[in-house]
Each structure stands twice: as C-alpha cells, then as structure tokens.
C-alpha cells in the first residue's frame, strides 16, 4: 500500500488502516524506529488524566460552551486582571 507525501510533508492514511489501528479523531499515531524500519502505534487520549483539573476549577463555574466560544471568538484582554 502506498501513501502520498504532500509538499508540506503530510500524509493521509486510508480509512481501513486507521480503523485497523483503532485510531479516531483526537488520537495520535506514534512512529517508532526499529532495526527493520519504522512502525506505527496508536496513542489514544487518556480521558482519566483530564479529570485531575476538576479541583482547579472554582465551584459554581459554568460548563465551557465550545459552540459559544467559536461564535464569539477569543478576546485575551477580557480575562486580564
């Protein structure tokens, strides 16, 4: 199987390769070098590690609304002290 490298050195893997690796949106693919060349290993998001931030959010803080954030845009000066 061949994949094409673009001028920006990007490649697109066929869907069946990603399906076989169990890779989905947000996941990463790690390239590991071995004596016979490189091989791929899926690196998935470990959602259990994301929960550690809960203690850092003030009680009563409303949930983050990504849709609203995208519609409004980000103003870095809005949140400055």
PyMOL Python script that loads the backbone (N, CA, C, O; Angstrom):
from pymol import cmd

cmd.read_pdbstr("""\
ATOM      1  N   UNK A   1       0.844  -1.166   0.000  1.00  0.00           N
ATOM      2  CA  UNK A   1       0.000   0.000   0.000  1.00  0.00           C
ATOM      3  C   UNK A   1       0.893   1.234   0.000  1.00  0.00           C
ATOM      4  O   UNK A   1       1.861   1.301   0.758  1.00  0.00           O
ATOM      5  N   UNK A   2       0.585   2.180  -0.819  1.00  0.00           N
ATOM      6  CA  UNK A   2       1.348   3.423  -0.908  1.00  0.00           C
ATOM      7  C   UNK A   2       0.518   4.586  -0.396  1.00  0.00           C
ATOM      8  O   UNK A   2      -0.695   4.627  -0.602  1.00  0.00           O
ATOM      9  N   UNK A   3       1.168   5.530   0.271  1.00  0.00           N
ATOM     10  CA  UNK A   3       0.538   6.791   0.642  1.00  0.00           C
ATOM     11  C   UNK A   3       1.400   7.908   0.066  1.00  0.00           C
ATOM     12  O   UNK A   3       2.624   7.796   0.004  1.00  0.00           O
ATOM     13  N   UNK A   4       0.754   8.966  -0.346  1.00  0.00           N
ATOM     14  CA  UNK A   4       1.450  10.087  -0.982  1.00  0.00           C
ATOM     15  C   UNK A   4       1.854  11.118   0.070  1.00  0.00           C
ATOM     16  O   UNK A   4       1.090  11.408   0.990  1.00  0.00           O
ATOM     17  N   UNK A   5       3.050  11.663  -0.072  1.00  0.00           N
ATOM     18  CA  UNK A   5       3.537  12.725   0.794  1.00  0.00           C
ATOM     19  C   UNK A   5       3.324  14.046   0.062  1.00  0.00           C
ATOM     20  O   UNK A   5       3.774  14.212  -1.072  1.00  0.00           O
ATOM     21  N   UNK A   6       2.627  14.999   0.722  1.00  0.00           N
ATOM     22  CA  UNK A   6       2.356  16.287   0.093  1.00  0.00           C
ATOM     23  C   UNK A   6       3.582  17.197   0.179  1.00  0.00           C
ATOM     24  O   UNK A   6       4.588  16.835   0.789  1.00  0.00           O
ATOM     25  N   UNK A   7       3.493  18.368  -0.430  1.00  0.00           N
ATOM     26  CA  UNK A   7       4.598  19.329  -0.377  1.00  0.00           C
ATOM     27  C   UNK A   7       4.852  19.810   1.049  1.00  0.00           C
ATOM     28  O   UNK A   7       5.943  20.292   1.355  1.00  0.00           O
ATOM     29  N   UNK A   8       3.842  19.683   1.932  1.00  0.00           N
ATOM     30  CA  UNK A   8       4.002  20.060   3.331  1.00  0.00           C
ATOM     31  C   UNK A   8       4.422  18.861   4.195  1.00  0.00           C
ATOM     32  O   UNK A   8       4.394  18.926   5.424  1.00  0.00           O
ATOM     33  N   UNK A   9       4.810  17.770   3.527  1.00  0.00           N
ATOM     34  CA  UNK A   9       5.259  16.538   4.183  1.00  0.00           C
ATOM     35  C   UNK A   9       4.160  15.886   5.026  1.00  0.00           C
ATOM     36  O   UNK A   9       4.438  15.268   6.054  1.00  0.00           O
ATOM     37  N   UNK A  10       2.924  16.030   4.583  1.00  0.00           N
ATOM     38  CA  UNK A  10       1.799  15.404   5.254  1.00  0.00           C
ATOM     39  C   UNK A  10       1.366  14.176   4.472  1.00  0.00           C
ATOM     40  O   UNK A  10       1.543  14.107   3.256  1.00  0.00           O
ATOM     41  N   UNK A  11       0.794  13.206   5.181  1.00  0.00           N
ATOM     42  CA  UNK A  11       0.272  12.013   4.529  1.00  0.00           C
ATOM     43  C   UNK A  11      -1.148  11.764   5.013  1.00  0.00           C
ATOM     44  O   UNK A  11      -1.518  12.161   6.118  1.00  0.00           O
ATOM     45  N   UNK A  12      -1.931  11.109   4.180  1.00  0.00           N
ATOM     46  CA  UNK A  12      -3.277  10.689   4.544  1.00  0.00           C
ATOM     47  C   UNK A  12      -3.313   9.176   4.482  1.00  0.00           C
ATOM     48  O   UNK A  12      -3.027   8.574   3.448  1.00  0.00           O
ATOM     49  N   UNK A  13      -3.672   8.565   5.615  1.00  0.00           N
ATOM     50  CA  UNK A  13      -3.766   7.120   5.659  1.00  0.00           C
ATOM     51  C   UNK A  13      -5.155   6.686   5.206  1.00  0.00           C
ATOM     52  O   UNK A  13      -6.140   7.355   5.517  1.00  0.00           O
ATOM     53  N   UNK A  14      -5.248   5.587   4.485  1.00  0.00           N
ATOM     54  CA  UNK A  14      -6.561   5.066   4.119  1.00  0.00           C
ATOM     55  C   UNK A  14      -7.380   4.753   5.370  1.00  0.00           C
ATOM     56  O   UNK A  14      -6.830   4.378   6.406  1.00  0.00           O
ATOM     57  N   UNK A  15      -8.696   4.912   5.263  1.00  0.00           N
ATOM     58  CA  UNK A  15      -9.596   4.690   6.395  1.00  0.00           C
ATOM     59  C   UNK A  15      -9.427   3.296   6.976  1.00  0.00           C
ATOM     60  O   UNK A  15      -9.478   3.129   8.194  1.00  0.00           O
ATOM     61  N   UNK A  16      -9.227   2.298   6.136  1.00  0.00           N
ATOM     62  CA  UNK A  16      -9.130   0.936   6.676  1.00  0.00           C
ATOM     63  C   UNK A  16      -7.878   0.745   7.524  1.00  0.00           C
ATOM     64  O   UNK A  16      -7.873  -0.094   8.425  1.00  0.00           O
ATOM     65  N   UNK A  17      -6.813   1.506   7.255  1.00  0.00           N
ATOM     66  CA  UNK A  17      -5.606   1.435   8.089  1.00  0.00           C
ATOM     67  C   UNK A  17      -5.895   2.039   9.459  1.00  0.00           C
ATOM     68  O   UNK A  17      -5.537   1.466  10.488  1.00  0.00           O
ATOM     69  N   UNK A  18      -6.546   3.205   9.463  1.00  0.00           N
ATOM     70  CA  UNK A  18      -6.874   3.851  10.735  1.00  0.00           C
ATOM     71  C   UNK A  18      -7.871   3.016  11.526  1.00  0.00           C
ATOM     72  O   UNK A  18      -7.780   2.928  12.751  1.00  0.00           O
ATOM     73  N   UNK A  19      -8.819   2.404  10.829  1.00  0.00           N
ATOM     74  CA  UNK A  19      -9.781   1.527  11.500  1.00  0.00           C
ATOM     75  C   UNK A  19      -9.070   0.326  12.124  1.00  0.00           C
ATOM     76  O   UNK A  19      -9.389  -0.077  13.243  1.00  0.00           O
ATOM     77  N   UNK A  20      -8.116  -0.237  11.404  1.00  0.00           N
ATOM     78  CA  UNK A  20      -7.378  -1.394  11.915  1.00  0.00           C
ATOM     79  C   UNK A  20      -6.550  -1.019  13.148  1.00  0.00           C
ATOM     80  O   UNK A  20      -6.372  -1.834  14.053  1.00  0.00           O
ATOM     81  N   UNK A  21      -6.044   0.223  13.176  1.00  0.00           N
ATOM     82  CA  UNK A  21      -5.276   0.695  14.330  1.00  0.00           C
ATOM     83  C   UNK A  21      -6.187   1.120  15.484  1.00  0.00           C
ATOM     84  O   UNK A  21      -5.734   1.288  16.616  1.00  0.00           O
ATOM     85  N   UNK A  22      -7.479   1.292  15.181  1.00  0.00           N
ATOM     86  CA  UNK A  22      -8.411   1.771  16.198  1.00  0.00           C
ATOM     87  C   UNK A  22      -8.227   3.234  16.497  1.00  0.00           C
ATOM     88  O   UNK A  22      -8.504   3.680  17.610  1.00  0.00           O
ATOM     89  N   UNK A  23      -7.761   3.996  15.515  1.00  0.00           N
ATOM     90  CA  UNK A  23      -7.479   5.413  15.689  1.00  0.00           C
ATOM     91  C   UNK A  23      -8.684   6.231  15.253  1.00  0.00           C
ATOM     92  O   UNK A  23      -9.278   5.973  14.207  1.00  0.00           O
ATOM     93  N   UNK A  24      -9.038   7.219  16.066  1.00  0.00           N
ATOM     94  CA  UNK A  24     -10.151   8.098  15.746  1.00  0.00           C
ATOM     95  C   UNK A  24      -9.747   9.551  15.910  1.00  0.00           C
ATOM     96  O   UNK A  24      -8.595   9.848  16.226  1.00  0.00           O
ATOM     97  N   UNK A  25     -10.690  10.455  15.695  1.00  0.00           N
ATOM     98  CA  UNK A  25     -10.406  11.890  15.839  1.00  0.00           C
ATOM     99  C   UNK A  25      -9.840  12.206  17.221  1.00  0.00           C
ATOM    100  O   UNK A  25     -10.372  11.753  18.235  1.00  0.00           O
ATOM    101  N   UNK A  26      -8.775  12.976  17.255  1.00  0.00           N
ATOM    102  CA  UNK A  26      -8.128  13.361  18.507  1.00  0.00           C
ATOM    103  C   UNK A  26      -7.031  12.424  18.947  1.00  0.00           C
ATOM    104  O   UNK A  26      -6.210  12.788  19.788  1.00  0.00           O
ATOM    105  N   UNK A  27      -6.999  11.225  18.397  1.00  0.00           N
ATOM    106  CA  UNK A  27      -5.935  10.281  18.734  1.00  0.00           C
ATOM    107  C   UNK A  27      -4.652  10.648  17.995  1.00  0.00           C
ATOM    108  O   UNK A  27      -4.679  11.410  17.029  1.00  0.00           O
ATOM    109  N   UNK A  28      -3.558  10.113  18.445  1.00  0.00           N
ATOM    110  CA  UNK A  28      -2.269  10.328  17.791  1.00  0.00           C
ATOM    111  C   UNK A  28      -1.698   8.987  17.358  1.00  0.00           C
ATOM    112  O   UNK A  28      -2.046   7.938  17.900  1.00  0.00           O
ATOM    113  N   UNK A  29      -0.816   9.044  16.371  1.00  0.00           N
ATOM    114  CA  UNK A  29      -0.101   7.859  15.915  1.00  0.00           C
ATOM    115  C   UNK A  29       1.378   8.100  16.199  1.00  0.00           C
ATOM    116  O   UNK A  29       1.958   9.089  15.749  1.00  0.00           O
ATOM    117  N   UNK A  30       1.965   7.196  16.939  1.00  0.00           N
ATOM    118  CA  UNK A  30       3.384   7.302  17.274  1.00  0.00           C
ATOM    119  C   UNK A  30       4.195   6.494  16.260  1.00  0.00           C
ATOM    120  O   UNK A  30       3.857   5.350  15.958  1.00  0.00           O
ATOM    121  N   UNK A  31       5.251   7.089  15.746  1.00  0.00           N
ATOM    122  CA  UNK A  31       6.180   6.389  14.855  1.00  0.00           C
ATOM    123  C   UNK A  31       7.368   5.933  15.683  1.00  0.00           C
ATOM    124  O   UNK A  31       8.046   6.742  16.316  1.00  0.00           O
ATOM    125  N   UNK A  32       7.609   4.652  15.673  1.00  0.00           N
ATOM    126  CA  UNK A  32       8.730   4.095  16.432  1.00  0.00           C
ATOM    127  C   UNK A  32       9.745   3.503  15.468  1.00  0.00           C
ATOM    128  O   UNK A  32       9.383   2.807  14.519  1.00  0.00           O
ATOM    129  N   UNK A  33      11.012   3.782  15.718  1.00  0.00           N
ATOM    130  CA  UNK A  33      12.073   3.262  14.842  1.00  0.00           C
ATOM    131  C   UNK A  33      12.607   1.965  15.414  1.00  0.00           C
ATOM    132  O   UNK A  33      12.941   1.875  16.595  1.00  0.00           O
ATOM    133  N   UNK A  34      12.680   0.967  14.554  1.00  0.00           N
ATOM    134  CA  UNK A  34      13.224  -0.330  14.929  1.00  0.00           C
ATOM    135  C   UNK A  34      14.336  -0.720  13.978  1.00  0.00           C
ATOM    136  O   UNK A  34      14.647   0.041  13.062  1.00  0.00           O
ATOM    137  N   UNK A  35      14.937  -1.864  14.162  1.00  0.00           N
ATOM    138  CA  UNK A  35      16.045  -2.280  13.302  1.00  0.00           C
ATOM    139  C   UNK A  35      15.630  -2.506  11.849  1.00  0.00           C
ATOM    140  O   UNK A  35      16.459  -2.416  10.944  1.00  0.00           O
ATOM    141  N   UNK A  36      14.351  -2.799  11.626  1.00  0.00           N
ATOM    142  CA  UNK A  36      13.878  -3.044  10.263  1.00  0.00           C
ATOM    143  C   UNK A  36      13.117  -1.857   9.664  1.00  0.00           C
ATOM    144  O   UNK A  36      12.515  -1.986   8.598  1.00  0.00           O
ATOM    145  N   UNK A  37      13.140  -0.709  10.334  1.00  0.00           N
ATOM    146  CA  UNK A  37      12.438   0.479   9.835  1.00  0.00           C
ATOM    147  C   UNK A  37      11.513   1.048  10.890  1.00  0.00           C
ATOM    148  O   UNK A  37      11.707   0.834  12.087  1.00  0.00           O
ATOM    149  N   UNK A  38      10.511   1.773  10.438  1.00  0.00           N
ATOM    150  CA  UNK A  38       9.569   2.418  11.346  1.00  0.00           C
ATOM    151  C   UNK A  38       8.280   1.621  11.412  1.00  0.00           C
ATOM    152  O   UNK A  38       7.906   0.943  10.455  1.00  0.00           O
ATOM    153  N   UNK A  39       7.604   1.709  12.551  1.00  0.00           N
ATOM    154  CA  UNK A  39       6.271   1.123  12.635  1.00  0.00           C
ATOM    155  C   UNK A  39       5.373   2.073  13.409  1.00  0.00           C
ATOM    156  O   UNK A  39       5.848   2.946  14.136  1.00  0.00           O
ATOM    157  N   UNK A  40       4.070   1.894  13.242  1.00  0.00           N
ATOM    158  CA  UNK A  40       3.072   2.784  13.827  1.00  0.00           C
ATOM    159  C   UNK A  40       2.470   2.161  15.073  1.00  0.00           C
ATOM    160  O   UNK A  40       2.269   0.948  15.146  1.00  0.00           O
ATOM    161  N   UNK A  41       2.184   3.013  16.058  1.00  0.00           N
ATOM    162  CA  UNK A  41       1.484   2.558  17.253  1.00  0.00           C
ATOM    163  C   UNK A  41       0.474   3.636  17.623  1.00  0.00           C
ATOM    164  O   UNK A  41       0.839   4.807  17.732  1.00  0.00           O
ATOM    165  N   UNK A  42      -0.783   3.265  17.818  1.00  0.00           N
ATOM    166  CA  UNK A  42      -1.787   4.263  18.185  1.00  0.00           C
ATOM    167  C   UNK A  42      -1.549   4.806  19.588  1.00  0.00           C
ATOM    168  O   UNK A  42      -1.175   4.060  20.493  1.00  0.00           O
ATOM    169  N   UNK A  43      -1.762   6.082  19.763  1.00  0.00           N
ATOM    170  CA  UNK A  43      -1.691   6.733  21.072  1.00  0.00           C
ATOM    171  C   UNK A  43      -3.035   7.427  21.273  1.00  0.00           C
ATOM    172  O   UNK A  43      -3.313   8.449  20.645  1.00  0.00           O
ATOM    173  N   UNK A  44      -3.845   6.881  22.128  1.00  0.00           N
ATOM    174  CA  UNK A  44      -5.184   7.411  22.351  1.00  0.00           C
ATOM    175  C   UNK A  44      -5.183   8.425  23.494  1.00  0.00           C
ATOM    176  O   UNK A  44      -4.279   8.433  24.329  1.00  0.00           O
ATOM    177  N   UNK A  45      -6.198   9.269  23.519  1.00  0.00           N
ATOM    178  CA  UNK A  45      -6.371  10.217  24.612  1.00  0.00           C
ATOM    179  C   UNK A  45      -6.762   9.436  25.858  1.00  0.00           C
ATOM    180  O   UNK A  45      -7.689   8.627  25.819  1.00  0.00           O
ATOM    181  N   UNK A  46      -6.072   9.668  26.946  1.00  0.00           N
ATOM    182  CA  UNK A  46      -6.391   9.026  28.211  1.00  0.00           C
ATOM    183  C   UNK A  46      -7.294   9.987  28.991  1.00  0.00           C
ATOM    184  O   UNK A  46      -6.815  10.886  29.682  1.00  0.00           O
ATOM    185  N   UNK A  47      -8.597   9.780  28.867  1.00  0.00           N
ATOM    186  CA  UNK A  47      -9.557  10.698  29.475  1.00  0.00           C
ATOM    187  C   UNK A  47      -9.478  10.696  30.999  1.00  0.00           C
ATOM    188  O   UNK A  47      -9.906  11.660  31.633  1.00  0.00           O
ATOM    189  N   UNK A  48      -8.946   9.648  31.594  1.00  0.00           N
ATOM    190  CA  UNK A  48      -8.839   9.613  33.059  1.00  0.00           C
ATOM    191  C   UNK A  48      -7.869  10.687  33.566  1.00  0.00           C
ATOM    192  O   UNK A  48      -8.003  11.154  34.696  1.00  0.00           O
ATOM    193  N   UNK A  49      -6.907  11.075  32.752  1.00  0.00           N
ATOM    194  CA  UNK A  49      -5.949  12.102  33.156  1.00  0.00           C
ATOM    195  C   UNK A  49      -6.537  13.506  33.079  1.00  0.00           C
ATOM    196  O   UNK A  49      -6.013  14.426  33.708  1.00  0.00           O
ATOM    197  N   UNK A  50      -7.608  13.685  32.323  1.00  0.00           N
ATOM    198  CA  UNK A  50      -8.203  15.007  32.182  1.00  0.00           C
ATOM    199  C   UNK A  50      -8.998  15.406  33.418  1.00  0.00           C
ATOM    200  O   UNK A  50      -9.160  16.596  33.688  1.00  0.00           O
ATOM    201  N   UNK A  51      -9.493  14.435  34.169  1.00  0.00           N
ATOM    202  CA  UNK A  51     -10.295  14.715  35.345  1.00  0.00           C
ATOM    203  C   UNK A  51      -9.514  15.363  36.476  1.00  0.00           C
ATOM    204  O   UNK A  51     -10.128  15.893  37.402  1.00  0.00           O
ATOM    205  N   UNK A  52      -8.200  15.345  36.441  1.00  0.00           N
ATOM    206  CA  UNK A  52      -7.393  15.909  37.522  1.00  0.00           C
ATOM    207  C   UNK A  52      -7.512  17.420  37.600  1.00  0.00           C
ATOM    208  O   UNK A  52      -7.090  18.010  38.595  1.00  0.00           O
ATOM    209  N   UNK A  53      -8.063  18.058  36.598  1.00  0.00           N
ATOM    210  CA  UNK A  53      -8.212  19.513  36.606  1.00  0.00           C
ATOM    211  C   UNK A  53      -9.462  19.962  37.365  1.00  0.00           C
ATOM    212  O   UNK A  53      -9.621  21.151  37.641  1.00  0.00           O
ATOM    213  N   UNK A  54     -10.341  19.034  37.702  1.00  0.00           N
ATOM    214  CA  UNK A  54     -11.588  19.406  38.378  1.00  0.00           C
ATOM    215  C   UNK A  54     -11.337  20.183  39.655  1.00  0.00           C
ATOM    216  O   UNK A  54     -12.097  21.099  39.968  1.00  0.00           O
ATOM    217  N   UNK A  55     -10.308  19.854  40.395  1.00  0.00           N
ATOM    218  CA  UNK A  55     -10.018  20.536  41.659  1.00  0.00           C
ATOM    219  C   UNK A  55      -9.533  21.961  41.447  1.00  0.00           C
ATOM    220  O   UNK A  55      -9.517  22.749  42.393  1.00  0.00           O
ATOM    221  N   UNK A  56      -9.144  22.304  40.252  1.00  0.00           N
ATOM    222  CA  UNK A  56      -8.610  23.628  39.964  1.00  0.00           C
ATOM    223  C   UNK A  56      -9.685  24.601  39.471  1.00  0.00           C
ATOM    224  O   UNK A  56      -9.409  25.789  39.301  1.00  0.00           O
ATOM    225  N   UNK A  57     -10.904  24.110  39.240  1.00  0.00           N
ATOM    226  CA  UNK A  57     -11.996  24.950  38.754  1.00  0.00           C
ATOM    227  C   UNK A  57     -12.850  25.364  39.952  1.00  0.00           C
ATOM    228  O   UNK A  57     -13.264  24.528  40.755  1.00  0.00           O
ATOM    229  N   UNK A  58     -13.103  26.660  40.056  1.00  0.00           N
ATOM    230  CA  UNK A  58     -13.881  27.183  41.180  1.00  0.00           C
ATOM    231  C   UNK A  58     -15.297  26.624  41.161  1.00  0.00           C
ATOM    232  O   UNK A  58     -15.904  26.508  40.097  1.00  0.00           O
ATOM    233  N   UNK A  59     -15.832  26.273  42.345  1.00  0.00           N
ATOM    234  CA  UNK A  59     -17.215  25.791  42.405  1.00  0.00           C
ATOM    235  C   UNK A  59     -18.170  26.835  41.828  1.00  0.00           C
ATOM    236  O   UNK A  59     -17.994  28.035  42.040  1.00  0.00           O
ATOM    237  N   UNK A  60     -19.160  26.376  41.112  1.00  0.00           N
ATOM    238  CA  UNK A  60     -20.141  27.280  40.515  1.00  0.00           C
ATOM    239  C   UNK A  60     -19.754  27.798  39.142  1.00  0.00           C
ATOM    240  O   UNK A  60     -20.537  28.505  38.508  1.00  0.00           O
ATOM    241  N   UNK A  61     -18.559  27.458  38.669  1.00  0.00           N
ATOM    242  CA  UNK A  61     -18.150  27.875  37.333  1.00  0.00           C
ATOM    243  C   UNK A  61     -19.008  27.139  36.308  1.00  0.00           C
ATOM    244  O   UNK A  61     -19.097  25.912  36.341  1.00  0.00           O
ATOM    245  N   UNK A  62     -19.645  27.886  35.391  1.00  0.00           N
ATOM    246  CA  UNK A  62     -20.495  27.208  34.401  1.00  0.00           C
ATOM    247  C   UNK A  62     -19.654  26.363  33.454  1.00  0.00           C
ATOM    248  O   UNK A  62     -18.475  26.652  33.247  1.00  0.00           O
ATOM    249  N   UNK A  63     -20.248  25.324  32.877  1.00  0.00           N
ATOM    250  CA  UNK A  63     -19.506  24.492  31.922  1.00  0.00           C
ATOM    251  C   UNK A  63     -19.065  25.316  30.715  1.00  0.00           C
ATOM    252  O   UNK A  63     -19.741  26.264  30.314  1.00  0.00           O
ATOM    253  N   UNK A  64     -17.938  24.944  30.152  1.00  0.00           N
ATOM    254  CA  UNK A  64     -17.410  25.633  28.973  1.00  0.00           C
ATOM    255  C   UNK A  64     -18.245  25.269  27.756  1.00  0.00           C
ATOM    256  O   UNK A  64     -18.460  24.090  27.474  1.00  0.00           O
ATOM    257  N   UNK A  65     -18.717  26.280  27.033  1.00  0.00           N
ATOM    258  CA  UNK A  65     -19.537  26.072  25.837  1.00  0.00           C
ATOM    259  C   UNK A  65     -18.681  26.338  24.605  1.00  0.00           C
ATOM    260  O   UNK A  65     -18.470  27.493  24.232  1.00  0.00           O
ATOM    261  N   UNK A  66     -18.187  25.280  23.973  1.00  0.00           N
ATOM    262  CA  UNK A  66     -17.285  25.434  22.825  1.00  0.00           C
ATOM    263  C   UNK A  66     -17.983  26.110  21.649  1.00  0.00           C
ATOM    264  O   UNK A  66     -17.351  26.876  20.922  1.00  0.00           O
ATOM    265  N   UNK A  67     -19.268  25.844  21.448  1.00  0.00           N
ATOM    266  CA  UNK A  67     -20.007  26.482  20.358  1.00  0.00           C
ATOM    267  C   UNK A  67     -20.065  27.988  20.527  1.00  0.00           C
ATOM    268  O   UNK A  67     -19.842  28.736  19.575  1.00  0.00           O
ATOM    269  N   UNK A  68     -20.368  28.434  21.746  1.00  0.00           N
ATOM    270  CA  UNK A  68     -20.419  29.875  22.037  1.00  0.00           C
ATOM    271  C   UNK A  68     -19.036  30.503  21.866  1.00  0.00           C
ATOM    272  O   UNK A  68     -18.905  31.595  21.314  1.00  0.00           O
ATOM    273  N   UNK A  69     -18.014  29.807  22.343  1.00  0.00           N
ATOM    274  CA  UNK A  69     -16.642  30.297  22.221  1.00  0.00           C
ATOM    275  C   UNK A  69     -16.263  30.498  20.757  1.00  0.00           C
ATOM    276  O   UNK A  69     -15.649  31.505  20.404  1.00  0.00           O
ATOM    277  N   UNK A  70     -16.628  29.542  19.909  1.00  0.00           N
ATOM    278  CA  UNK A  70     -16.310  29.650  18.487  1.00  0.00           C
ATOM    279  C   UNK A  70     -17.069  30.793  17.836  1.00  0.00           C
ATOM    280  O   UNK A  70     -16.526  31.494  16.982  1.00  0.00           O
ATOM    281  N   UNK A  71     -18.321  30.986  18.236  1.00  0.00           N
ATOM    282  CA  UNK A  71     -19.123  32.060  17.653  1.00  0.00           C
ATOM    283  C   UNK A  71     -18.635  33.442  18.062  1.00  0.00           C
ATOM    284  O   UNK A  71     -18.609  34.363  17.246  1.00  0.00           O
ATOM    285  N   UNK A  72     -18.246  33.588  19.330  1.00  0.00           N
ATOM    286  CA  UNK A  72     -17.824  34.887  19.846  1.00  0.00           C
ATOM    287  C   UNK A  72     -16.372  35.209  19.531  1.00  0.00           C
ATOM    288  O   UNK A  72     -16.015  36.380  19.400  1.00  0.00           O
ATOM    289  N   UNK A  73     -15.545  34.206  19.409  1.00  0.00           N
ATOM    290  CA  UNK A  73     -14.108  34.455  19.259  1.00  0.00           C
ATOM    291  C   UNK A  73     -13.483  34.645  20.627  1.00  0.00           C
ATOM    292  O   UNK A  73     -14.187  34.667  21.637  1.00  0.00           O
ATOM    293  N   UNK A  74     -12.204  34.779  20.666  1.00  0.00           N
ATOM    294  CA  UNK A  74     -11.480  34.885  21.931  1.00  0.00           C
ATOM    295  C   UNK A  74     -10.867  36.258  22.053  1.00  0.00           C
ATOM    296  O   UNK A  74     -10.147  36.710  21.164  1.00  0.00           O
ATOM    297  N   UNK A  75     -11.155  36.922  23.159  1.00  0.00           N
ATOM    298  CA  UNK A  75     -10.580  38.238  23.459  1.00  0.00           C
ATOM    299  C   UNK A  75      -9.658  38.064  24.664  1.00  0.00           C
ATOM    300  O   UNK A  75     -10.142  37.973  25.791  1.00  0.00           O
ATOM    301  N   UNK A  76      -8.337  38.015  24.453  1.00  0.00           N
ATOM    302  CA  UNK A  76      -7.424  37.766  25.571  1.00  0.00           C
ATOM    303  C   UNK A  76      -7.461  38.867  26.625  1.00  0.00           C
ATOM    304  O   UNK A  76      -7.096  38.627  27.776  1.00  0.00           O
ATOM    305  N   UNK A  77      -7.896  40.071  26.254  1.00  0.00           N
ATOM    306  CA  UNK A  77      -7.924  41.187  27.202  1.00  0.00           C
ATOM    307  C   UNK A  77      -9.149  41.137  28.119  1.00  0.00           C
ATOM    308  O   UNK A  77      -9.186  41.805  29.152  1.00  0.00           O
ATOM    309  N   UNK A  78     -10.152  40.339  27.733  1.00  0.00           N
ATOM    310  CA  UNK A  78     -11.366  40.224  28.521  1.00  0.00           C
ATOM    311  C   UNK A  78     -11.083  39.579  29.879  1.00  0.00           C
ATOM    312  O   UNK A  78     -11.758  39.888  30.861  1.00  0.00           O
ATOM    313  N   UNK A  79     -10.109  38.701  29.944  1.00  0.00           N
ATOM    314  CA  UNK A  79      -9.844  37.926  31.152  1.00  0.00           C
ATOM    315  C   UNK A  79      -8.616  38.395  31.917  1.00  0.00           C
ATOM    316  O   UNK A  79      -8.171  37.714  32.841  1.00  0.00           O
ATOM    317  N   UNK A  80      -8.069  39.527  31.556  1.00  0.00           N
ATOM    318  CA  UNK A  80      -6.889  40.046  32.275  1.00  0.00           C
ATOM    319  C   UNK A  80      -7.298  40.721  33.547  1.00  0.00           C
ATOM    320  O   UNK A  80      -8.379  41.304  33.631  1.00  0.00           O
ATOM    321  N   UNK A  81      -6.445  40.651  34.539  1.00  0.00           N
ATOM    322  CA  UNK A  81      -6.711  41.333  35.829  1.00  0.00           C
ATOM    323  C   UNK A  81      -6.275  42.763  35.775  1.00  0.00           C
ATOM    324  O   UNK A  81      -6.418  43.489  36.758  1.00  0.00           O
TER     325      UNK A  81
END
""", "prot")
cmd.dss("prot")
cmd.show_as("cartoon", "prot")
cmd.util.cbc("prot")
cmd.orient("prot")
